[in-house]
Amino acid sequence: MACSRKCLSLELLSFWCLISYVQARPNAEAMALLRWKETLNQSSLQSWTLELSNGNLTSHGHSHCKWFGVSCNKDGSIESINLQGELFGGNLSNLDLSSFPSLVSLNLSDNNLRGDIPPQLGLLSKLAYLNLSMNYLSGFLPVSLANLTQISLLYMGNNLISGELDQRLFSNWTKLQYLELQNNNFTGMIPPEIGHLQNLKELALACNRFHGVIPHEIGNIKRLKALALHLNYLSGPVPPSFGNLSELTILFLQQNELSGPFPHSLLSCEKLNDLRLFDNQLSEGVAEVFFDQAHLEKQILLSLDMLYLSSIN
């Protein structure tokens, strides 16, 4: 009998601890946002307020789930933060990202954010959508982002991010469909491991300082629809493996240092409708490759809406 009572007491204690944890998490999330708010231009965040009522945190009669830009799941935990274009400045180092274990979507684009990208972003194990584009973020791209195994969209374009792309970033992004890192200060070579992103549909690495050859492994990304590598310092030939990209509609390679013959295999890309190659050193007149292939002329040119070939040797 005593043993039964003891077991029952332990079960009740465990249940009480679980309830307390579930109730505490939303409050911890709210407090993390409030602490971050104090470091920002708060004009758009006036709804972010809490008050004490009977010893518990409340938000003027409605939960933090009704705050501007915040959405919650059925348990009251924050799963989405969307504050695009609010221009509140500040940085991300003052935001305790470890407080948001249920976060699925984070959109802080176009907010004049500065400073480094915090490695703590890698703690958001459920994150599928991350948009930090159009800010002034600097430093390196943290390798901890490789832990985002659920990520499907990653927008970091139009920032001041520098350094090389760590090959380890591409090991776990099996669900990634959209990767935009354009208009930054990335250097080094494009890692061949980028070819592991088999579900990728759009890849934008344009307007950086990448050098070296274009990895032929990109030709393994069979679902790729748009590829933008222009305005870099890429050299060598256009990989013949690009002919494997049967879904490709947009290919921007202009304003690099590409050389060698134009790969005839690219004629296999029947859906290609915007091809830009100008300001390179490609040999074997590209126009001839397209227009002298009588048996392919209709097939290719009817789908090719834009063909930019000027300034090619």
C-alpha positions as CSV (number, residue, x, y, z in Angstrom):
1,M,0.0,0.0,0.0
2,A,2.8,2.4,0.9
3,C,4.6,1.5,-2.3
4,S,1.4,2.3,-4.3
5,R,1.1,5.6,-2.7
6,K,4.7,6.4,-3.3
7,C,4.4,5.5,-7.0
8,L,1.3,7.6,-7.3
9,S,3.1,10.5,-5.8
10,L,5.9,10.2,-8.2
11,E,3.5,10.1,-11.1
12,L,1.8,13.2,-9.9
13,L,5.1,14.9,-9.4
14,S,6.2,14.0,-13.0
15,F,2.9,15.3,-14.4
16,W,3.1,18.5,-12.4
17,C,6.7,19.1,-13.7
18,L,5.5,18.5,-17.2
19,I,2.7,20.9,-16.9
20,S,5.0,23.5,-15.3
21,Y,7.5,23.1,-18.2
22,V,4.8,23.5,-20.9
23,Q,3.5,26.6,-19.2
24,A,6.9,28.1,-18.6
25,R,8.2,27.7,-22.2
26,P,5.8,30.3,-23.7
27,N,6.7,32.8,-20.9
28,A,10.4,32.2,-21.6
29,E,9.9,32.8,-25.3
30,A,7.9,36.0,-24.6
31,M,10.6,37.3,-22.2
32,A,13.3,36.6,-24.8
33,L,11.5,38.7,-27.3
34,L,11.0,41.5,-24.8
35,R,14.7,41.6,-23.9
36,W,15.5,41.8,-27.6
37,K,12.9,44.5,-28.1
38,E,14.7,46.7,-25.6
39,T,17.7,46.9,-28.0
40,L,15.6,47.8,-31.0
41,N,13.7,50.7,-32.5
42,Q,10.4,49.7,-31.0
43,S,7.9,51.7,-33.0
44,S,6.5,48.6,-34.8
45,L,6.6,46.4,-31.7
46,Q,4.1,48.2,-29.4
47,S,2.0,45.1,-29.0
48,W,4.9,43.3,-27.4
49,T,4.0,43.9,-23.8
50,L,3.4,41.7,-20.7
51,E,2.0,42.4,-17.2
52,L,1.7,40.5,-14.0
53,S,-1.7,39.1,-13.1
54,N,-2.0,37.0,-9.9
55,G,1.7,36.3,-10.1
56,N,1.5,35.1,-13.8
57,L,2.7,36.8,-16.9
58,T,-0.1,37.9,-19.2
59,S,-0.2,40.2,-22.2
60,H,-3.0,42.8,-21.6
61,G,-5.8,40.2,-21.9
62,H,-4.3,38.3,-24.9
63,S,-1.3,36.0,-25.3
64,H,2.0,36.8,-26.9
65,C,0.8,34.7,-29.7
66,K,-1.2,37.7,-30.8
67,W,1.8,40.0,-30.9
68,F,2.7,41.7,-34.1
69,G,4.7,39.3,-36.3
70,V,4.4,36.3,-34.0
71,S,2.5,33.0,-34.5
72,C,2.2,30.1,-32.2
73,N,1.4,26.4,-32.3
74,K,-1.5,24.8,-30.4
75,D,0.6,24.5,-27.3
76,G,1.3,28.3,-27.2
77,S,4.9,28.0,-28.3
78,I,6.2,30.4,-30.9
79,E,6.6,28.7,-34.3
80,S,6.9,31.7,-36.6
81,I,8.4,35.2,-36.3
82,N,7.8,37.4,-39.4
83,L,9.1,41.0,-39.0
84,Q,10.1,41.7,-42.6
85,G,10.7,45.3,-43.6
86,E,10.3,46.9,-40.2
87,L,13.7,48.6,-40.2
88,F,14.2,48.4,-36.5
89,G,18.0,48.0,-36.6
90,G,19.9,46.4,-33.8
91,N,21.6,43.0,-34.0
92,L,20.8,39.3,-33.4
93,S,23.3,38.8,-30.6
94,N,20.7,40.2,-28.1
95,L,18.1,37.6,-29.1
96,D,18.3,34.4,-27.1
97,L,17.6,31.9,-29.9
98,S,17.8,29.0,-27.5
99,S,14.4,30.0,-26.1
100,F,12.5,29.0,-29.3
101,P,12.7,25.2,-29.7
102,S,9.5,25.1,-31.7
103,L,10.4,27.8,-34.2
104,V,9.7,26.8,-37.8
105,S,9.9,30.1,-39.7
106,L,12.1,33.2,-39.0
107,N,11.9,36.2,-41.4
108,L,13.9,39.2,-40.3
109,S,14.7,40.5,-43.8
110,D,15.1,44.2,-44.6
111,N,15.5,45.5,-41.1
112,N,18.9,47.2,-41.0
113,L,20.3,44.4,-38.7
114,R,24.0,44.6,-38.1
115,G,26.7,42.4,-36.6
116,D,27.5,38.8,-36.9
117,I,25.1,35.9,-37.6
118,P,24.9,34.1,-34.3
119,P,26.0,30.4,-34.2
120,Q,23.0,29.8,-32.0
121,L,20.8,29.7,-35.1
122,G,22.0,26.1,-35.4
123,L,20.0,25.3,-32.2
124,L,16.7,25.8,-34.0
125,S,16.3,22.1,-35.0
126,K,12.8,22.6,-36.5
127,L,13.6,25.6,-38.6
128,A,12.5,25.2,-42.2
129,Y,12.4,28.9,-43.4
130,L,15.2,31.4,-42.6
131,N,15.2,34.8,-44.3
132,L,17.9,37.3,-43.1
133,S,18.3,39.0,-46.5
134,M,18.7,42.7,-47.1
135,N,20.4,43.6,-43.9
136,Y,24.0,44.6,-43.0
137,L,25.0,41.3,-41.4
138,S,28.7,40.6,-41.5
139,G,31.2,38.0,-40.4
140,F,31.2,34.4,-41.5
141,L,28.4,32.0,-42.2
142,P,28.4,29.9,-39.1
143,V,29.0,26.2,-39.7
144,S,26.5,25.5,-37.0
145,L,23.8,26.1,-39.6
146,A,24.6,22.6,-40.9
147,N,22.5,21.4,-37.9
148,L,19.3,22.9,-39.6
149,T,18.3,19.5,-41.0
150,Q,14.7,20.7,-41.7
151,I,15.7,23.8,-43.6
152,S,14.0,24.2,-47.0
153,L,14.5,27.9,-47.7
154,L,17.7,29.9,-46.7
155,Y,17.9,33.5,-47.8
156,M,21.0,35.4,-46.8
157,G,21.4,37.6,-49.8
158,N,22.2,41.3,-49.8
159,N,24.3,41.5,-46.7
160,L,28.0,41.9,-45.9
161,I,28.8,38.3,-45.1
162,S,32.4,37.3,-45.9
163,G,34.8,34.3,-45.8
164,E,34.6,31.0,-47.5
165,L,31.7,28.6,-47.6
166,D,32.5,25.7,-45.3
167,Q,31.9,22.4,-47.1
168,R,30.3,21.0,-43.9
169,L,27.3,23.3,-44.5
170,F,26.0,21.1,-47.2
171,S,26.1,17.7,-45.5
172,N,22.7,17.8,-43.8
173,W,20.6,20.2,-45.9
174,T,18.8,17.3,-47.6
175,K,15.5,19.3,-47.7
176,L,16.9,22.6,-49.0
177,Q,15.1,23.9,-52.1
178,Y,16.1,27.6,-52.2
179,L,19.6,28.9,-51.3
180,E,20.3,32.6,-51.9
181,L,23.6,34.1,-50.9
182,Q,24.0,36.7,-53.6
183,N,25.4,40.2,-53.1
184,N,27.7,39.5,-50.2
185,N,31.5,39.3,-49.8
186,F,32.1,35.6,-50.0
187,T,35.5,34.5,-51.2
188,G,37.3,31.2,-52.1
189,M,36.0,28.5,-54.3
190,I,32.5,27.1,-54.5
191,P,32.6,23.8,-52.6
192,P,31.9,20.7,-54.7
193,E,29.8,19.4,-51.8
194,I,27.1,21.8,-53.0
195,G,26.2,19.1,-55.4
196,H,24.8,17.1,-52.4
197,L,21.7,19.4,-52.3
198,Q,19.6,17.1,-54.5
199,N,16.3,18.9,-53.8
200,L,17.6,22.4,-54.6
201,K,15.5,24.4,-57.1
202,E,17.2,27.8,-57.0
203,L,20.9,28.6,-56.3
204,A,22.0,32.2,-56.2
205,L,25.7,32.9,-55.5
206,A,26.0,35.9,-57.8
207,C,27.8,39.2,-57.0
208,N,30.4,37.8,-54.6
209,R,34.2,37.1,-55.0
210,F,34.2,33.4,-55.7
211,H,37.1,32.2,-57.9
212,G,38.2,29.0,-59.4
213,V,36.3,26.6,-61.6
214,I,32.5,26.0,-61.4
215,P,32.1,22.6,-59.6
216,H,30.8,20.0,-62.1
217,E,28.9,18.5,-59.2
218,I,26.3,21.2,-59.7
219,G,25.2,19.2,-62.7
220,N,24.0,16.5,-60.3
221,I,21.3,18.7,-58.9
222,K,18.6,17.4,-61.3
223,R,15.8,19.6,-59.9
224,L,17.6,22.9,-60.3
225,K,15.5,25.5,-62.1
226,A,17.5,28.7,-61.6
227,L,21.3,29.1,-61.3
228,A,22.9,32.5,-60.8
229,L,26.7,32.7,-60.6
230,H,27.3,36.0,-62.4
231,L,29.6,38.8,-61.3
232,N,32.3,36.6,-59.7
233,Y,35.8,35.7,-60.7
234,L,35.0,32.2,-61.9
235,S,37.3,30.7,-64.5
236,G,37.7,27.6,-66.6
237,P,35.1,26.0,-68.7
238,V,31.3,25.8,-68.3
239,P,30.9,22.2,-66.9
240,P,29.5,19.8,-69.5
241,S,27.5,18.3,-66.6
242,F,25.1,21.3,-66.9
243,G,23.5,19.4,-69.7
244,N,22.0,17.1,-67.1
245,L,19.9,20.0,-65.7
246,S,16.7,19.1,-67.5
247,E,14.6,21.4,-65.4
248,L,16.9,24.5,-65.8
249,T,15.1,27.6,-67.0
250,I,17.5,30.4,-65.9
251,L,21.3,30.3,-66.2
252,F,23.3,33.4,-65.4
253,L,27.1,33.1,-65.9
254,Q,27.9,36.5,-67.3
255,Q,30.7,38.8,-66.1
256,N,33.1,36.1,-65.0
257,E,36.4,34.8,-66.5
258,L,35.1,31.7,-68.0
259,S,37.0,30.2,-71.0
260,G,37.1,27.2,-73.3
261,P,34.5,25.9,-75.6
262,F,30.8,26.2,-74.9
263,P,29.5,22.8,-73.9
264,H,27.1,21.4,-76.6
265,S,25.5,19.4,-73.7
266,L,23.7,22.6,-72.7
267,L,21.6,22.2,-75.7
268,S,19.9,19.4,-73.8
269,C,18.3,21.9,-71.4
270,E,15.1,22.2,-73.3
271,K,13.4,24.3,-70.7
272,L,16.1,27.0,-70.7
273,N,14.6,30.4,-71.5
274,D,17.1,32.9,-70.1
275,L,20.8,32.4,-70.8
276,R,23.4,35.1,-70.1
277,L,27.0,34.6,-70.9
278,F,28.4,38.0,-71.8
279,D,31.7,39.4,-70.6
280,N,33.6,36.0,-70.5
281,Q,36.3,34.6,-72.7
282,L,34.5,31.6,-74.1
283,S,35.8,30.3,-77.5
284,E,33.9,28.7,-80.3
285,G,31.3,31.4,-81.0
286,V,28.4,30.5,-78.8
287,A,25.9,31.9,-81.3
288,E,27.1,29.3,-83.8
289,V,26.5,26.5,-81.4
290,F,22.9,27.5,-81.2
291,F,22.1,28.8,-84.7
292,D,24.1,26.3,-86.7
293,Q,22.5,23.2,-85.1
294,A,19.7,22.9,-87.7
295,H,18.2,19.8,-86.1
296,L,18.0,21.6,-82.7
297,E,17.2,25.1,-83.8
298,K,13.5,25.0,-83.4
299,Q,13.6,22.9,-80.2
300,I,16.0,25.3,-78.4
301,L,15.2,28.7,-79.8
302,L,11.5,28.5,-79.4
303,S,11.9,28.1,-75.7
304,L,14.8,30.5,-75.3
305,D,13.3,33.9,-74.6
306,M,16.5,35.7,-73.7
307,L,20.0,35.0,-75.0
308,Y,22.7,37.4,-74.0
309,L,26.0,36.6,-75.9
310,S,27.6,40.0,-76.4
311,S,31.3,40.5,-75.5
312,I,32.1,36.8,-75.9
313,N,35.3,36.0,-77.9
